[in-house]
Amino acid sequence: MSRTLYDLAAARDDVRFSPYCWRIKMALKHKGLDWREVPWRFTEKNVIAFADSMTVPVLVDGDTVVADSWNIARHLEAHYPQAPTLFGGAQGEAHALFIKFWCEQTLNPQILRLIVMDLYARIHPQDKAYFRANREARFRTTLEALVVAPDQGLPALRASLAPVRAALEKQPFLGGERASFADYCLFGVFQWARAMSPITLLEPDDRVYAWRERLLGAFDGFASTLAPARA
C-alpha cells in the first residue's frame, strides 16, 4: 500500500520543520511503515484542498485521506494494530492527548517567541507575507514585538520542562520503557526549533537533552538527518 505525507518545507525543500509533521514521521517509523513525502508551503492551500484541510500533515494512506496529526496517529494505531503500538491502550492515548495539548498551548508559544524571526528568515519567500499577516493577527502584535530575548525566554522555557525532567528521572521515555506518541509530540517541538533556529534550547546536562538525543538516534538516526540550523 502506498502512503504519501504532505510535509511543511522551508525555503529549502530538505528542511522540514513542522512539529506536527515530525510527530507523524516518528509515528510512521515507530510503526515500521514506508512513505513518500511531498514538500508543501503555507500558501499552497490548493494542493491539500482534496483533504478538506488548510494545514499539514496530510496523509494519503492507500484510498484513505487523513488530516491533522492527532487524527493521523489514531488512524495509524487503528489500521496497523499488528505493528508496535503508539499509545499502549486507551490510558496511553489519554496521556498522549494531554502531552499534545500541553505542547501546543504551553511550550509552542514560548518557543515561538524565541525563534519567530529565525522562522521568518528561513521560510520560503512565497510564504513570508502570509506568515507575517497570520501570526500578527493571531498574537495581535508585530513579529518584531513578539520576540523575547534568549536570556529572558530560555529560563522560563526550561522551567516549564520541570515535569518532563522529573518523569525522565524515573523512566527513559514519557511512554515508559519505550517511546510513545506522547514522546513524539514533545520531540516534534524540538525538531521545529532545531530545524530553524541556532538558539540552544537545552543544555547537555539536562535530562530532556539526553531524552532528545535518544530519539534523534532512534530508527537508525532517522531524525538526526535533519541538519540543525546555524546562525
N, CA, C and O of each residue as an XYZ file, in Angstrom:
924
protein
N       0.852     -1.201      0.000
C       0.000      0.000      0.000
C       0.885      1.247      0.000
O       1.825      1.344      0.789
N       0.587      2.188     -0.875
C       1.387      3.408     -0.959
C       0.891      4.438      0.049
O      -0.305      4.529      0.327
N       1.829      5.213      0.592
C       1.496      6.281      1.529
C       2.230      7.551      1.106
O       3.395      7.512      0.711
N       1.532      8.661      1.196
C       2.110      9.957      0.863
C       1.835     10.913      2.004
O       0.702     11.029      2.470
N       2.882     11.603      2.454
C       2.760     12.582      3.531
C       3.086     13.963      2.987
O       4.175     14.183      2.456
N       2.158     14.883      3.117
C       2.398     16.290      2.779
C       3.019     16.949      4.003
O       2.437     16.965      5.087
N       4.222     17.495      3.800
C       5.099     17.888      4.908
C       5.606     19.311      4.680
O       6.073     19.640      3.590
N       5.513     20.144      5.702
C       5.882     21.554      5.588
C       7.379     21.723      5.353
O       8.196     21.175      6.093
N       7.735     22.488      4.315
C       9.128     22.735      3.963
C       9.448     24.221      4.109
O       8.583     25.084      3.961
N      10.703     24.484      4.401
C      11.200     25.854      4.484
C      11.599     26.327      3.082
O      11.111     25.789      2.088
N      12.468     27.314      2.996
C      12.911     27.786      1.689
C      13.576     26.654      0.913
O      13.421     26.544     -0.304
N      14.324     25.808      1.636
C      14.919     24.618      1.042
C      13.963     23.440      1.206
O      13.366     23.250      2.266
N      13.831     22.664      0.153
C      12.928     21.512      0.188
C      13.288     20.517      1.279
O      12.410     19.872      1.852
N      14.592     20.391      1.569
C      15.022     19.353      2.509
C      14.958     19.798      3.968
O      15.305     19.020      4.857
N      14.528     21.015      4.232
C      14.368     21.479      5.613
C      12.890     21.388      5.969
O      12.079     22.201      5.525
N      12.553     20.385      6.779
C      11.166     20.116      7.147
C      10.998     20.456      8.626
O      11.631     19.831      9.477
N      10.160     21.430      8.938
C      10.212     21.995     10.287
C       8.912     21.942     11.079
O       8.880     22.407     12.218
N       7.854     21.399     10.525
C       6.595     21.380     11.261
C       6.664     20.418     12.445
O       6.978     19.244     12.254
N       6.380     20.880     13.657
C       6.358     19.961     14.799
C       5.279     18.897     14.650
O       5.424     17.781     15.150
N       4.194     19.246     13.960
C       3.080     18.316     13.781
C       3.444     17.221     12.775
O       3.075     16.059     12.949
N       4.166     17.599     11.730
C       4.614     16.604     10.758
C       5.678     15.692     11.364
O       5.710     14.496     11.073
N       6.543     16.249     12.199
C       7.558     15.411     12.837
C       6.916     14.369     13.748
O       7.425     13.253     13.856
N       5.826     14.706     14.395
C       5.100     13.703     15.195
C       4.761     12.490     14.335
O       4.952     11.342     14.736
N       4.257     12.782     13.145
C       3.764     11.708     12.286
C       4.909     10.939     11.641
O       4.809      9.724     11.474
N       5.981     11.607     11.278
C       7.111     10.884     10.709
C       7.704      9.920     11.725
O       8.072      8.797     11.381
N       7.797     10.357     12.975
C       8.275      9.448     14.014
C       7.271      8.319     14.256
O       7.664      7.181     14.509
N       5.990      8.632     14.178
C       4.958      7.601     14.357
C       5.012      6.571     13.230
O       4.850      5.377     13.482
N       5.233      7.009     12.009
C       5.350      6.090     10.881
C       6.568      5.181     11.049
O       6.504      3.979     10.792
N       7.674      5.777     11.484
C       8.864      4.967     11.753
C       8.587      3.962     12.870
O       8.972      2.796     12.772
N       7.928      4.411     13.917
C       7.567      3.561     15.054
C       6.758      2.346     14.580
O       6.952      1.229     15.060
N       5.858      2.587     13.639
C       5.009      1.518     13.104
C       5.711      0.676     12.032
O       5.184     -0.345     11.592
N       6.901      1.115     11.619
C       7.622      0.379     10.590
C       7.031      0.531      9.210
O       7.120     -0.383      8.389
N       6.421      1.687      8.940
C       5.741      1.921      7.668
C       6.574      2.831      6.769
O       7.256      3.740      7.242
N       6.507      2.573      5.479
C       7.193      3.404      4.490
C       6.244      4.466      3.956
O       5.024      4.307      3.999
N       6.817      5.547      3.455
C       6.017      6.615      2.857
C       6.905      7.471      1.970
O       8.132      7.438      2.068
N       6.261      8.233      1.110
C       6.975      9.264      0.350
C       6.472     10.611      0.822
O       5.339     10.725      1.290
N       7.301     11.630      0.705
C       6.949     12.957      1.194
C       6.809     13.948      0.045
O       7.556     13.910     -0.932
N       5.844     14.822      0.192
C       5.649     15.927     -0.741
C       5.899     17.219      0.017
O       5.166     17.512      0.962
N       6.904     18.006     -0.356
C       7.132     19.283      0.326
C       5.997     20.256      0.039
O       5.527     20.363     -1.093
N       5.569     20.953      1.062
C       4.399     21.835      0.989
C       4.727     23.133      1.695
O       5.503     23.148      2.650
N       4.137     24.225      1.227
C       4.347     25.538      1.855
C       3.017     26.116      2.340
O       1.944     25.704      1.898
N       3.112     27.063      3.245
C       1.924     27.652      3.870
C       0.899     28.163      2.864
O      -0.307     28.065      3.089
N       1.387     28.706      1.761
C       0.480     29.336      0.795
C      -0.058     28.368     -0.256
O      -0.782     28.786     -1.160
N       0.279     27.099     -0.157
C      -0.174     26.124     -1.149
C      -1.431     25.391     -0.673
O      -1.509     24.164     -0.717
N      -2.399     26.166     -0.224
C      -3.639     25.580      0.307
C      -4.358     24.722     -0.736
O      -4.997     23.725     -0.400
N      -4.244     25.120     -1.995
C      -4.937     24.378     -3.053
C      -4.411     22.953     -3.195
O      -5.143     22.059     -3.618
N      -3.155     22.743     -2.847
C      -2.533     21.426     -3.020
C      -3.161     20.385     -2.097
O      -3.228     19.207     -2.447
N      -3.624     20.812     -0.919
C      -4.212     19.872      0.037
C      -5.717     20.079      0.191
O      -6.322     19.583      1.141
N      -6.311     20.804     -0.733
C      -7.761     21.032     -0.666
C      -8.530     19.714     -0.735
O      -9.629     19.605     -0.190
N      -7.951     18.713     -1.405
C      -8.619     17.412     -1.521
C      -8.841     16.766     -0.156
O      -9.725     15.923     -0.002
N      -8.032     17.164      0.845
C      -8.145     16.603      2.192
C      -9.060     17.416      3.085
O      -9.201     17.123      4.273
N      -9.686     18.444      2.512
C     -10.537     19.342      3.302
C      -9.757     19.911      4.479
O     -10.262     19.984      5.599
N      -8.514     20.316      4.206
C      -7.625     20.851      5.230
C      -6.849     22.021      4.654
O      -6.617     22.109      3.448
N      -6.452     22.922      5.552
C      -5.619     24.049      5.141
C      -4.222     23.960      5.733
O      -3.387     24.835      5.509
N      -3.973     22.903      6.486
C      -2.678     22.729      7.121
C      -2.200     21.284      6.967
O      -2.996     20.380      6.711
N      -0.912     21.086      7.124
C      -0.322     19.748      7.144
C      -0.005     19.386      8.602
O       0.088     20.267      9.457
N       0.159     18.090      8.877
C       0.297     16.991      7.939
C      -1.018     16.521      7.341
O      -2.079     16.597      7.960
N      -0.906     16.038      6.125
C      -1.979     15.281      5.469
C      -1.360     13.968      5.015
O      -0.327     13.958      4.346
N      -1.991     12.870      5.380
C      -1.513     11.551      4.982
C      -2.511     10.912      4.026
O      -3.705     10.826      4.313
N      -1.996     10.467      2.888
C      -2.784      9.648      1.964
C      -2.287      8.221      2.139
O      -1.157      7.890      1.777
N      -3.145      7.388      2.695
C      -2.789      6.005      3.011
C      -3.658      5.083      2.165
O      -4.764      4.713      2.561
N      -3.138      4.715      0.986
C      -3.963      3.967      0.048
C      -5.120      4.819     -0.425
O      -4.912      5.876     -1.020
N      -6.335      4.371     -0.167
C      -7.528      5.120     -0.551
C      -8.031      6.044      0.549
O      -9.047      6.717      0.374
N      -7.337      6.085      1.675
C      -7.776      6.874      2.836
C      -6.965      8.155      2.943
O      -5.740      8.138      2.833
N      -7.662      9.266      3.160
C      -7.022     10.564      3.350
C      -7.309     11.028      4.771
O      -8.463     11.076      5.197
N      -6.252     11.369      5.499
C      -6.409     11.803      6.886
C      -5.609     13.083      7.094
O      -4.434     13.152      6.731
N      -6.240     14.087      7.674
C      -5.577     15.345      8.019
C      -5.532     15.493      9.536
O      -6.336     14.899     10.254
N      -4.576     16.295     10.015
C      -4.378     16.601     11.431
C      -3.560     15.494     12.098
O      -3.873     14.312     11.960
N      -2.524     15.884     12.814
C      -1.590     14.900     13.366
C      -2.255     13.938     14.345
O      -1.927     12.752     14.368
N      -3.182     14.437     15.149
C      -3.840     13.550     16.110
C      -4.704     12.517     15.386
O      -4.692     11.335     15.728
N      -5.443     12.972     14.395
C      -6.270     12.041     13.619
C      -5.421     11.010     12.893
O      -5.793      9.841     12.790
N      -4.271     11.459     12.390
C      -3.388     10.529     11.673
C      -2.826      9.485     12.631
O      -2.768      8.303     12.293
N      -2.418      9.906     13.809
C      -1.884      8.946     14.785
C      -2.930      7.907     15.146
O      -2.618      6.719     15.227
N      -4.147      8.329     15.360
C      -5.218      7.392     15.703
C      -5.532      6.465     14.522
O      -5.842      5.289     14.709
N      -5.447      7.007     13.322
C      -5.633      6.173     12.129
C      -4.559      5.093     12.058
O      -4.868      3.926     11.818
N      -3.304      5.473     12.265
C      -2.218      4.503     12.204
C      -2.377      3.427     13.267
O      -2.126      2.250     13.009
N      -2.787      3.826     14.445
C      -2.967      2.855     15.524
C      -4.096      1.882     15.200
O      -3.980      0.682     15.450
N      -5.181      2.398     14.645
C      -6.340      1.551     14.356
C      -6.111      0.645     13.147
O      -6.562     -0.500     13.136
N      -5.415      1.151     12.136
C      -5.296      0.399     10.887
C      -4.061     -0.491     10.822
O      -3.947     -1.331      9.929
N      -3.145     -0.312     11.755
C      -1.950     -1.153     11.786
C      -1.748     -1.706     13.191
O      -0.720     -1.457     13.821
N      -2.740     -2.462     13.683
C      -2.664     -2.966     15.060
C      -1.565     -4.000     15.258
O      -1.122     -4.226     16.384
N      -1.121     -4.628     14.177
C      -0.080     -5.635     14.292
C       1.297     -5.005     14.499
O       2.219     -5.680     14.956
N       1.446     -3.725     14.171
C       2.714     -3.012     14.331
C       2.833     -2.492     15.769
O       1.827     -2.436     16.476
N       4.023     -2.116     16.214
C       4.183     -1.598     17.579
C       3.197     -0.476     17.886
O       2.969      0.405     17.057
N       2.619     -0.516     19.074
C       1.576      0.440     19.444
C       2.142      1.836     19.706
O       3.226      1.981     20.270
N       1.408      2.842     19.297
C       1.773      4.234     19.582
C       1.306      4.680     20.953
O       1.897      5.584     21.545
N       0.254      4.061     21.466
C      -0.384      4.520     22.699
C      -0.327      3.500     23.834
O      -0.224      3.877     25.001
N      -0.393      2.218     23.499
C      -0.449      1.207     24.544
C      -1.796      1.126     25.222
O      -1.883      0.778     26.400
N      -2.863      1.450     24.478
C      -4.204      1.367     25.036
C      -4.837      2.717     25.284
O      -4.242      3.758     25.005
N      -6.051      2.690     25.812
C      -6.843      3.917     25.995
C      -6.186      4.882     26.972
O      -6.222      6.094     26.763
N      -5.588      4.359     28.033
C      -4.953      5.252     29.008
C      -3.744      5.951     28.398
O      -3.507      7.133     28.650
N      -2.980      5.210     27.591
C      -1.841      5.822     26.916
C      -2.267      6.858     25.899
O      -1.577      7.859     25.701
N      -3.399      6.628     25.252
C      -3.924      7.620     24.312
C      -4.324      8.889     25.053
O      -4.068      9.994     24.576
N      -4.945      8.736     26.203
C      -5.330      9.900     27.002
C      -4.096     10.665     27.478
O      -4.097     11.896     27.506
N      -3.052      9.939     27.849
C      -1.789     10.564     28.260
C      -1.188     11.356     27.112
O      -0.758     12.495     27.298
N      -1.156     10.757     25.923
C      -0.608     11.450     24.766
C      -1.423     12.681     24.404
O      -0.871     13.694     23.974
N      -2.734     12.595     24.579
C      -3.586     13.755     24.282
C      -3.249     14.923     25.201
O      -3.228     16.074     24.765
N      -2.986     14.627     26.471
C      -2.578     15.691     27.391
C      -1.254     16.313     26.945
O      -1.124     17.537     26.910
N      -0.275     15.476     26.605
C       1.023     15.998     26.177
C       0.882     16.825     24.909
O       1.521     17.867     24.772
N       0.057     16.372     23.994
C      -0.204     17.126     22.757
C      -0.669     18.541     23.080
O      -0.117     19.514     22.565
N      -1.692     18.656     23.939
C      -2.230     19.976     24.247
C      -1.253     20.810     25.071
O      -1.180     22.027     24.904
N      -0.510     20.164     25.952
C       0.491     20.894     26.742
C       1.564     21.486     25.829
O       1.969     22.634     26.008
N       2.019     20.707     24.858
C       2.993     21.234     23.895
C       2.423     22.413     23.118
O       3.081     23.443     22.972
N       1.210     22.263     22.626
C       0.623     23.291     21.773
C       0.289     24.565     22.529
O       0.431     25.663     21.990
N      -0.153     24.430     23.769
C      -0.643     25.597     24.499
C       0.383     26.210     25.450
O       0.247     27.372     25.833
N       1.404     25.449     25.836
C       2.406     25.962     26.768
C       3.766     26.126     26.113
O       4.332     27.219     26.133
N       4.298     25.059     25.534
C       5.656     25.122     25.001
C       5.748     25.858     23.676
O       6.632     26.694     23.492
N       4.842     25.556     22.749
C       4.934     26.189     21.428
C       4.945     27.715     21.499
O       5.787     28.332     20.846
N       4.050     28.358     22.264
C       4.097     29.819     22.325
C       5.397     30.351     22.914
O       5.901     31.383     22.471
N       5.946     29.651     23.916
C       7.212     30.096     24.499
C       8.345     30.000     23.488
O       9.151     30.922     23.359
N       8.403     28.891     22.780
C       9.476     28.707     21.802
C       9.296     29.633     20.606
O      10.272     30.164     20.075
N       8.060     29.827     20.184
C       7.811     30.734     19.059
C       8.385     32.119     19.335
O       8.973     32.731     18.443
N       8.224     32.612     20.541
C       8.719     33.958     20.859
C      10.246     34.025     20.823
O      10.824     35.096     20.639
N      10.887     32.880     20.999
C      12.342     32.830     20.910
C      12.833     32.728     19.468
O      13.881     33.282     19.134
N      12.097     32.035     18.618
C      12.622     31.695     17.289
C      11.849     32.327     16.133
O      12.148     32.040     14.974
N      10.867     33.178     16.418
C       9.957     33.621     15.360
C      10.683     34.315     14.212
O      10.316     34.122     13.053
N      11.705     35.118     14.506
C      12.393     35.807     13.422
C      13.318     34.855     12.649
O      13.592     35.075     11.469
N      13.793     33.809     13.312
C      14.539     32.775     12.594
C      13.615     32.012     11.654
O      13.991     31.693     10.526
N      12.410     31.724     12.121
C      11.417     31.089     11.252
C      11.152     31.958     10.032
O      11.168     31.486      8.895
N      10.909     33.228     10.292
C      10.585     34.158      9.208
C      11.725     34.228      8.192
O      11.480     34.319      6.989
N      12.957     34.186      8.668
C      14.110     34.284      7.772
C      14.275     33.044      6.908
O      14.797     33.136      5.797
N      13.836     31.874      7.398
C      14.146     30.621      6.724
C      12.988     30.018      5.934
O      13.188     29.066      5.180
N      11.779     30.558      6.095
C      10.675     30.027      5.296
C      10.816     30.490      3.848
O      11.596     31.391      3.541
N      10.050     29.858      2.974
C      10.121     30.178      1.549
C       9.651     31.620      1.330
O       8.709     32.066      1.985
N      10.298     32.352      0.414
C       9.879     33.729      0.151
C       8.391     33.873     -0.153
O       7.783     34.881      0.209
N       7.791     32.870     -0.818
C       6.371     32.978     -1.162
C       5.480     32.937      0.083
O       4.313     33.324      0.026
N       6.033     32.467      1.208
C       5.253     32.327      2.442
C       5.396     33.501      3.395
O       4.643     33.595      4.365
N       6.332     34.388      3.148
C       6.660     35.404      4.148
C       5.486     36.350      4.460
O       5.199     36.621      5.626
N       4.823     36.839      3.431
C       3.705     37.765      3.664
C       2.584     37.062      4.437
O       2.011     37.628      5.368
N       2.283     35.834      4.042
C       1.242     35.067      4.745
C       1.641     34.824      6.193
O       0.835     35.033      7.099
N       2.863     34.389      6.419
C       3.318     34.084      7.776
C       3.222     35.314      8.666
O       2.734     35.236      9.793
N       3.683     36.439      8.162
C       3.627     37.662      8.969
C       2.180     38.047      9.267
O       1.837     38.306     10.421
N       1.340     38.086      8.256
C      -0.048     38.503      8.467
C      -0.776     37.546      9.411
O      -1.520     37.982     10.290
N      -0.562     36.248      9.228
C      -1.249     35.256     10.049
C      -0.820     35.328     11.501
O      -1.667     35.344     12.395
N       0.472     35.372     11.750
C       0.961     35.405     13.135
C       0.677     36.738     13.812
O       0.375     36.779     15.005
N       0.770     37.816     13.065
C       0.485     39.116     13.687
C      -0.984     39.248     14.038
O      -1.325     39.862     15.049
N      -1.858     38.681     13.221
C      -3.288     38.682     13.558
C      -3.561     37.796     14.773
O      -4.359     38.152     15.641
N      -2.897     36.643     14.830
C      -3.112     35.701     15.931
C      -2.655     36.288     17.262
O      -3.342     36.146     18.274
N      -1.498     36.947     17.262
C      -0.933     37.442     18.521
C      -1.179     38.928     18.754
O      -0.814     39.475     19.794
N      -1.802     39.569     17.773
C      -2.183     40.980     17.890
C      -0.983     41.887     18.181
O      -1.056     42.824     18.976
N       0.098     41.573     17.516
C       1.288     42.404     17.602
C       2.172     42.076     16.411
O       1.900     41.119     15.686
N       3.228     42.857     16.198
C       4.149     42.579     15.103
C       5.067     41.420     15.473
O       5.241     41.098     16.649
N       5.648     40.803     14.454
C       6.617     39.740     14.731
C       7.753     40.259     15.586
O       8.209     39.588     16.512
N       8.203     41.457     15.268
C       9.331     42.027     15.995
C       8.993     42.244     17.476
O       9.838     42.030     18.346
N       7.763     42.666     17.756
C       7.360     42.893     19.147
C       7.101     41.585     19.888
O       7.109     41.550     21.119
N       6.874     40.521     19.141
C       6.616     39.215     19.749
C       7.887     38.589     20.319
O       7.820     37.738     21.207
N       9.020     39.002     19.819
C      10.291     38.370     20.163
C      10.640     38.564     21.639
O      10.486     39.648     22.202
N      11.115     37.476     22.240
C      11.687     37.509     23.587
C      13.147     37.084     23.464
O      13.460     36.085     22.816
N      14.037     37.852     24.090
C      15.460     37.540     24.027
C      15.753     36.237     24.755
O      15.081     35.920     25.737
N      16.748     35.469     24.294
C      17.065     34.198     24.945
C      17.336     34.314     26.444
O      16.942     33.432     27.207
N      17.995     35.371     26.874
C      18.300     35.471     28.307
C      17.047     35.653     29.152
O      17.077     35.430     30.362
N      15.954     36.053     28.531
C      14.682     36.163     29.235
C      13.795     34.940     28.997
O      13.139     34.460     29.922
N      13.774     34.442     27.778
C      12.850     33.368     27.435
C      13.319     31.979     27.796
O      12.500     31.122     28.127
N      14.630     31.732     27.743
C      15.120     30.380     27.995
C      14.904     29.911     29.433
O      14.506     28.763     29.631
N      15.149     30.751     30.449
C      14.893     30.275     31.816
C      13.436     29.850     32.028
O      13.177     28.849     32.694
N      12.495     30.596     31.471
C      11.081     30.247     31.625
C      10.760     28.948     30.890
O      10.035     28.099     31.408
N      11.298     28.797     29.691
C      11.068     27.569     28.931
C      11.621     26.361     29.676
O      10.943     25.343     29.816
N      12.836     26.478     30.143
C      13.460     25.353     30.837
C      12.732     25.026     32.130
O      12.654     23.862     32.525
N      12.198     26.044     32.789
C      11.403     25.797     33.995
C      10.122     25.044     33.647
O       9.667     24.203     34.422
N       9.541     25.339     32.493
C       8.318     24.662     32.070
C       8.536     23.172     31.854
O       7.590     22.387     31.914
N       9.785     22.780     31.602
C      10.111     21.386     31.341
C      10.360     20.579     32.612
O      10.709     19.402     32.534
N      10.187     21.190     33.769
C      10.452     20.502     35.033
C       9.663     19.202     35.179
O      10.243     18.210     35.620
N       8.360     19.148     34.832
C       7.637     17.875     34.950
C       8.200     16.787     34.039
O       8.209     15.611     34.403
N       8.669     17.180     32.854
C       9.280     16.215     31.938
C      10.563     15.670     32.557
O      10.819     14.467     32.533
N      11.365     16.580     33.111
C      12.610     16.196     33.764
C      12.353     15.200     34.888
O      13.066     14.206     35.029
N      11.336     15.478     35.678
C      11.008     14.602     36.804
C      10.582     13.220     36.320
O      10.967     12.209     36.907
N       9.780     13.176     35.240
C       9.351     11.889     34.695
C      10.534     11.110     34.145
O      10.619      9.893     34.317
N      11.452     11.817     33.480
C      12.601     11.145     32.864
C      13.630     10.696     33.891
O      14.528      9.916     33.571
N      13.510     11.174     35.106
C      14.351     10.652     36.189
C      13.940      9.222     36.545
O      14.752      8.440     37.039
N      12.674      8.889     36.291
C      12.126      7.578     36.659
C      12.109      6.585     35.504
O      12.064      5.374     35.718
N      12.144      7.107     34.274
C      11.979      6.248     33.104
C      12.631      6.915     31.910
O      12.768      8.138     31.892
N      13.044      6.133     30.897
C      13.770      6.736     29.767
C      12.909      7.549     28.811
O      13.427      8.413     28.105
N      11.598      7.289     28.774
C      10.717      7.994     27.847
C       9.434      8.396     28.564
O       9.117      7.859     29.625
N       8.709      9.323     27.993
C       7.403      9.680     28.552
C       6.464      8.490     28.508
O       5.582      8.357     29.356
N       6.648      7.630     27.530
C       5.834      6.422     27.407
C       6.281      5.288     28.305
O       5.657      4.227     28.317
N       7.359      5.495     29.061
C       7.873      4.457     29.956
C       9.188      3.910     29.441
O      10.121      4.671     29.185
N       9.272      2.594     29.288
C      10.498      1.973     28.803
C      10.680      2.166     27.301
O      11.790      2.045     26.783
N       9.592      2.466     26.608
C       9.652      2.687     25.164
C       8.962      4.007     24.828
O       8.062      4.456     25.539
N       9.397      4.607     23.746
C       8.776      5.859     23.305
C       7.342      5.597     22.856
O       7.028      4.532     22.324
N       6.489      6.574     23.077
C       5.093      6.522     22.644
C       4.784      7.790     21.859
O       5.659      8.630     21.648
N       3.542      7.919     21.433
C       3.179      9.125     20.689
C       3.318     10.371     21.558
O       3.542     11.462     21.034
N       3.190     10.227     22.864
C       3.437     11.366     23.759
C       4.854     11.888     23.569
O       5.066     13.100     23.510
N       5.823     10.985     23.473
C       7.208     11.394     23.235
C       7.336     12.115     21.900
O       8.033     13.124     21.801
N       6.670     11.603     20.881
C       6.810     12.205     19.557
C       6.164     13.588     19.496
O       6.620     14.449     18.742
N       5.117     13.809     20.275
C       4.518     15.149     20.334
C       5.524     16.161     20.868
O       5.678     17.246     20.307
N       6.207     15.804     21.951
C       7.203     16.707     22.518
C       8.435     16.799     21.630
O       8.982     17.885     21.439
N       8.869     15.685     21.094
C      10.047     15.684     20.235
C       9.852     16.593     19.025
O      10.785     17.281     18.611
N       8.654     16.601     18.461
C       8.386     17.451     17.313
C       8.637     18.918     17.590
O       9.073     19.658     16.708
N       8.361     19.341     18.818
C       8.594     20.735     19.209
C      10.077     21.076     19.086
O      10.437     22.142     18.585
N      10.930     20.170     19.544
C      12.368     20.438     19.489
C      12.917     20.328     18.071
O      13.871     21.026     17.729
N      12.339     19.474     17.248
C      12.749     19.415     15.843
C      12.382     20.699     15.108
O      13.127     21.166     14.247
N      11.250     21.254     15.448
C      10.812     22.547     14.882
C      11.888     23.603     15.121
O      12.325     24.278     14.189
N      12.304     23.738     16.365
C      13.315     24.739     16.695
C      14.673     24.370     16.123
O      15.398     25.234     15.629
N      15.015     23.106     16.188
C      16.328     22.649     15.709
C      16.508     22.908     14.219
O      17.603     23.239     13.766
N      15.423     22.755     13.460
C      15.495     22.954     12.011
C      15.671     24.413     11.622
O      16.259     24.717     10.585
N      15.160     25.317     12.457
C      15.001     26.704     12.002
C      15.775     27.741     12.797
O      15.894     28.881     12.348
N      16.299     27.392     13.952
C      16.943     28.397     14.789
C      18.237     27.874     15.396
O      18.304     26.712     15.796
N      19.273     28.721     15.470
C      20.524     28.309     16.113
C      20.484     28.421     17.637
O      21.461     28.067     18.296
N      19.391     28.901     18.208
C      19.298     29.059     19.659
C      19.349     27.690     20.340
O      18.651     26.765     19.927
N      20.163     27.563     21.367
C      20.289     26.321     22.118
C      19.210     26.279     23.191
O      19.295     26.992     24.191
N      18.193     25.444     22.983
C      17.091     25.382     23.944
C      17.436     24.533     25.165
O      16.968     24.813     26.269
N      18.252     23.498     24.969
C      18.543     22.546     26.031
C      20.047     22.476     26.276
O      20.844     22.478     25.338
N      20.419     22.414     27.551
C      21.821     22.240     27.907
C      22.161     20.749     27.934
O      21.297     19.928     28.243
N      23.414     20.385     27.614
C      23.777     18.968     27.546
C      23.606     18.187     28.845
O      23.473     16.964     28.808
N      23.608     18.865     29.988
C      23.440     18.147     31.253
C      21.973     18.004     31.661
O      21.678     17.529     32.758
N      21.068     18.408     30.798
C      19.629     18.322     31.065
C      19.127     16.934     30.680
O      19.473     16.423     29.615
N      18.308     16.319     31.542
C      17.725     15.016     31.212
C      16.880     15.083     29.930
O      16.786     14.110     29.182
N      16.281     16.232     29.701
C      15.477     16.377     28.483
C      16.380     16.335     27.248
O      15.995     15.798     26.209
N      17.567     16.898     27.366
C      18.543     16.831     26.276
C      18.903     15.377     25.983
O      18.929     14.964     24.824
N      19.180     14.599     27.035
C      19.532     13.187     26.854
C      18.385     12.403     26.219
O      18.601     11.535     25.373
N      17.162     12.725     26.641
C      15.968     12.101     26.044
C      15.871     12.438     24.560
O      15.599     11.567     23.734
N      16.097     13.714     24.228
C      16.042     14.109     22.818
C      17.117     13.388     22.008
O      16.869     12.984     20.871
N      18.302     13.225     22.580
C      19.372     12.506     21.886
C      18.987     11.057     21.627
O      19.319     10.505     20.578
N      18.287     10.436     22.575
C      17.840      9.059     22.350
C      16.891      8.981     21.170
O      16.952      8.038     20.381
N      16.019      9.962     21.046
C      15.070      9.951     19.930
C      15.747     10.346     18.617
O      15.363      9.855     17.556
N      16.733     11.214     18.677
C      17.492     11.520     17.460
C      18.214     10.273     16.943
O      18.407     10.116     15.738
N      18.600      9.409     17.840
C      19.284      8.189     17.438
C      18.359      7.036     17.089
O      18.808      6.016     16.566
N      17.065      7.187     17.376
C      16.108      6.101     17.118
C      15.937      5.874     15.620
O      16.181      6.764     14.806
N      15.517      4.675     15.284
C      15.237      4.310     13.884
C      16.437      4.597     12.979
O      16.321      5.189     11.906
N      17.606      4.143     13.474
C      18.867      4.314     12.729
C      19.196      5.790     12.491
O      19.741      6.158     11.450
N      18.859      6.617     13.465
C      19.199      8.035     13.365
C      18.356      8.805     12.369
O      18.798      9.824     11.840
N      17.158      8.337     12.110
C      16.288      8.969     11.113
C      16.152     10.475     11.332
O      16.371     11.257     10.407
N      15.794     10.883     12.542
C      15.539     12.314     12.792
C      16.802     13.145     12.792
O      16.744     14.359     12.600
N      17.949     12.508     13.007
C      19.213     13.271     13.045
C      19.668     13.689     11.661
O      20.597     14.485     11.526
N      19.016     13.154     10.622
C      19.401     13.565      9.260
C      18.964     15.003      8.973
O      19.425     15.610      8.006
N      18.083     15.544      9.803
C      17.731     16.962      9.690
C      18.884     17.771     10.265
O      19.130     17.738     11.470
N      19.586     18.492      9.410
C      20.723     19.291      9.861
C      20.220     20.463     10.701
O      19.300     21.166     10.283
N      20.809     20.686     11.882
C      20.375     21.815     12.708
C      20.715     23.150     12.049
O      21.713     23.279     11.339
N      19.865     24.127     12.301
C      20.077     25.468     11.756
C      21.339     26.088     12.344
O      21.692     25.838     13.496
N      21.993     26.877     11.555
C      23.169     27.615     12.012
C      22.941     29.097     11.839
O      22.203     29.533     10.955
N      23.581     29.854     12.687
C      23.436     31.314     12.616
C      24.002     31.833     11.302
O      23.975     33.038     11.052
